[in-house]
Amino acid sequence: MDETLSDMIQRPEPLDGKKLFKDIVKSVLQLHEHYIIHRDIKPSNIMSSHATGVLKVIDYGMAKEVDF
């Protein structure tokens, strides 16, 4: 079952902060490579895939495409 970072934080097991940070930064960098700014990064907008364990940024309702 996929779950958000908000859900993961509620569990008693410790989280691997280094992996979490690395996955989140990687997702944000991929967005920025496509000139997209998310503008609403928060634990409930970060989803973990149960199959892969990789964190992804979700919910692009506040996202904005920028032109440099």
C-alpha positions in Angstrom: 0.0 0.0 0.0 1.3 3.4 -0.9 1.4 6.0 1.8 2.3 9.7 2.3 5.2 10.9 4.4 2.6 12.2 6.8 1.5 8.6 7.4 5.0 7.3 7.7 5.9 9.9 10.4 3.0 8.6 12.5 4.4 5.1 12.7 6.7 4.2 15.6 9.5 2.9 13.4 12.4 5.3 12.8 12.8 6.8 9.3 16.0 7.0 7.3 16.3 10.8 7.1 19.2 10.7 4.6 17.2 8.5 2.1 14.1 10.6 2.6 16.0 13.9 1.9 17.8 12.4 -1.1 14.5 11.1 -2.7 12.7 14.4 -2.1 15.6 16.5 -3.5 15.8 14.2 -6.6 12.1 14.7 -7.3 12.3 18.5 -6.9 15.3 18.6 -9.2 13.5 16.7 -11.8 10.6 19.2 -11.7 13.0 22.1 -11.9 14.7 20.5 -15.0 11.3 20.9 -16.6 10.9 24.5 -15.3 8.2 23.6 -12.8 8.1 25.0 -9.3 5.9 22.9 -7.0 5.1 25.6 -4.3 3.4 23.2 -1.8 6.0 20.7 -0.6 4.8 19.2 2.7 4.7 15.6 4.1 1.1 15.0 2.8 2.3 15.8 -0.7 5.2 13.3 -0.6 4.2 9.7 -1.5 6.1 6.5 -0.9 5.6 3.6 -3.3 5.3 0.4 -1.4 6.7 -1.6 -4.3 9.9 0.5 -4.8 10.2 2.4 -1.5 11.0 5.6 -3.5 9.5 8.9 -2.5 7.8 11.0 -5.1 6.3 14.5 -4.9 2.6 14.6 -5.7 -0.3 17.1 -6.0 0.7 19.7 -8.5 -2.4 22.0 -7.9 -0.1 24.8 -6.8 2.7 24.1 -9.3 3.8 26.8 -11.7 5.7 26.6 -14.9 8.4 29.2 -15.1 10.3 30.7 -18.0 13.9 31.6 -17.4 
